[in-house]
Amino acid sequence: MDSFDEAYARYLKLLAKLDRTDDVAEKNQLFRQLTHLLCELEQNLKAVKVKQYENWSRREELAYWI
């Protein structure tokens, strides 16, 4: 997966294409791509939160034992 900024830039490009097109089939395809990309972004943000929590938890354990 790309970095968040790269993925978000792709999202904005797809959203702009969605606004410009009048073709229903293309709109459907772009919408599916947008929803898939949003799902990936959400999963990556959740993974970052979990990793941050784990790092915080380890620091708390170390602080307790010192």
Backbone as CSV, one residue per row, in Angstrom:
resi,resn,N_x,N_y,N_z,CA_x,CA_y,CA_z,C_x,C_y,C_z
1,MET,0.830,-1.190,0.000,0.000,0.000,0.000,0.867,1.243,0.000
2,ASP,0.390,2.250,-0.656,1.085,3.526,-0.707,1.051,4.193,0.661
3,SER,1.824,5.272,0.774,1.719,6.061,1.981,0.326,6.688,2.017
4,PHE,-0.060,7.161,3.172,-1.388,7.762,3.299,-1.542,8.931,2.330
5,ASP,-0.530,9.771,2.237,-0.606,10.946,1.359,-0.781,10.553,-0.104
6,GLU,-0.071,9.515,-0.535,-0.205,9.050,-1.924,-1.598,8.478,-2.182
7,ALA,-2.074,7.690,-1.238,-3.406,7.093,-1.389,-4.483,8.171,-1.363
8,TYR,-4.300,9.164,-0.515,-5.280,10.245,-0.439,-5.268,11.075,-1.721
9,ALA,-4.093,11.281,-2.304,-4.004,11.988,-3.584,-4.737,11.209,-4.673
10,ARG,-4.580,9.889,-4.684,-5.320,9.052,-5.646,-6.818,9.182,-5.423
11,TYR,-7.230,9.209,-4.160,-8.648,9.371,-3.828,-9.185,10.686,-4.403
12,LEU,-8.438,11.760,-4.217,-8.884,13.064,-4.721,-8.965,13.081,-6.249
13,LYS,-8.021,12.416,-6.910,-8.060,12.338,-8.378,-9.291,11.570,-8.853
14,LEU,-9.573,10.445,-8.195,-10.756,9.661,-8.562,-12.036,10.454,-8.306
15,LEU,-12.069,11.177,-7.204,-13.240,11.981,-6.882,-13.459,13.075,-7.928
16,ALA,-12.376,13.681,-8.393,-12.474,14.703,-9.435,-12.991,14.091,-10.739
17,LYS,-12.501,12.892,-11.086,-12.988,12.207,-12.287,-14.475,11.909,-12.173
18,LEU,-14.896,11.498,-10.980,-16.302,11.191,-10.750,-17.174,12.424,-11.000
19,ASP,-16.698,13.576,-10.598,-17.454,14.816,-10.812,-17.512,15.225,-12.283
20,ARG,-16.475,14.871,-13.037,-16.395,15.315,-14.434,-17.154,14.431,-15.416
21,THR,-17.358,13.189,-15.091,-17.954,12.264,-16.064,-19.481,12.241,-15.967
22,ASP,-20.087,12.014,-17.107,-21.541,11.850,-17.158,-21.937,10.405,-17.462
23,ASP,-20.950,9.571,-17.791,-21.195,8.170,-18.130,-21.495,7.374,-16.859
24,VAL,-22.670,6.779,-16.810,-23.108,6.052,-15.620,-22.198,4.858,-15.328
25,ALA,-21.798,4.136,-16.353,-20.920,2.973,-16.155,-19.576,3.410,-15.568
26,GLU,-19.039,4.512,-16.065,-17.768,5.022,-15.534,-17.945,5.517,-14.098
27,LYS,-19.069,6.168,-13.833,-19.342,6.618,-12.458,-19.393,5.427,-11.499
28,ASN,-20.047,4.352,-11.920,-20.116,3.151,-11.081,-18.732,2.582,-10.814
29,GLN,-17.908,2.517,-11.853,-16.555,1.991,-11.692,-15.735,2.888,-10.757
30,LEU,-15.810,4.184,-10.945,-15.075,5.117,-10.090,-15.557,5.037,-8.650
31,PHE,-16.858,4.903,-8.476,-17.402,4.787,-7.128,-16.882,3.536,-6.431
32,ARG,-16.833,2.423,-7.153,-16.283,1.183,-6.571,-14.813,1.366,-6.200
33,GLN,-14.051,2.035,-7.067,-12.639,2.280,-6.767,-12.491,3.177,-5.540
34,LEU,-13.339,4.190,-5.439,-13.294,5.096,-4.289,-13.613,4.363,-2.991
35,THR,-14.633,3.536,-3.010,-14.997,2.822,-1.783,-13.908,1.828,-1.385
36,HIS,-13.297,1.184,-2.362,-12.200,0.250,-2.068,-11.014,1.006,-1.465
37,LEU,-10.680,2.132,-2.040,-9.559,2.934,-1.550,-9.839,3.452,-0.142
38,LEU,-11.064,3.890,0.113,-11.419,4.352,1.460,-11.299,3.225,2.477
39,CYS,-11.683,2.034,2.091,-11.565,0.870,2.966,-10.102,0.607,3.313
40,GLU,-9.235,0.659,2.316,-7.798,0.468,2.544,-7.237,1.541,3.472
41,LEU,-7.631,2.789,3.238,-7.156,3.882,4.081,-7.604,3.679,5.528
42,GLU,-8.843,3.277,5.707,-9.357,3.045,7.055,-8.598,1.915,7.747
43,GLN,-8.349,0.824,7.035,-7.613,-0.301,7.618,-6.198,0.116,8.005
44,ASN,-5.554,0.918,7.157,-4.198,1.373,7.472,-4.186,2.305,8.678
45,LEU,-5.192,3.172,8.788,-5.264,4.057,9.947,-5.488,3.265,11.226
46,LYS,-6.323,2.231,11.156,-6.548,1.388,12.328,-5.263,0.664,12.715
47,ALA,-4.511,0.189,11.733,-3.249,-0.508,12.011,-2.250,0.439,12.668
48,VAL,-2.220,1.683,12.223,-1.315,2.669,12.820,-1.713,2.923,14.267
49,LYS,-3.009,3.038,14.529,-3.477,3.257,15.902,-3.077,2.094,16.804
50,VAL,-3.237,0.872,16.325,-2.880,-0.300,17.115,-1.381,-0.297,17.397
51,LYS,-0.599,0.022,16.387,0.859,0.051,16.564,1.257,1.133,17.562
52,GLN,0.621,2.291,17.484,0.926,3.363,18.431,0.561,2.940,19.848
53,TYR,-0.574,2.268,19.997,-0.983,1.798,21.321,0.009,0.778,21.862
54,GLU,0.446,-0.136,21.002,1.408,-1.148,21.451,2.715,-0.497,21.871
55,ASN,3.171,0.494,21.111,4.404,1.197,21.476,4.232,1.939,22.798
56,TRP,3.086,2.579,22.991,2.811,3.284,24.230,2.762,2.303,25.395
57,SER,2.131,1.171,25.172,2.007,0.164,26.211,3.381,-0.353,26.630
58,ARG,4.260,-0.580,25.681,5.616,-1.051,25.998,6.382,-0.011,26.800
59,ARG,6.223,1.258,26.437,6.923,2.313,27.176,6.428,2.366,28.609
60,GLU,5.118,2.175,28.803,4.564,2.175,30.150,5.142,1.018,30.959
61,GLU,5.278,-0.152,30.341,5.852,-1.299,31.039,7.289,-1.031,31.427
62,LEU,8.058,-0.429,30.502,9.445,-0.115,30.799,9.553,0.914,31.914
63,ALA,8.707,1.906,31.874,8.734,2.937,32.892,8.404,2.327,34.272
64,TYR,7.502,1.386,34.267,7.117,0.750,35.536,8.262,-0.050,36.125
65,TRP,9.014,-0.722,35.273,10.078,-1.599,35.761,11.365,-0.868,36.090
66,ILE,11.506,0.350,35.639,12.775,1.078,35.887,12.846,1.554,37.289
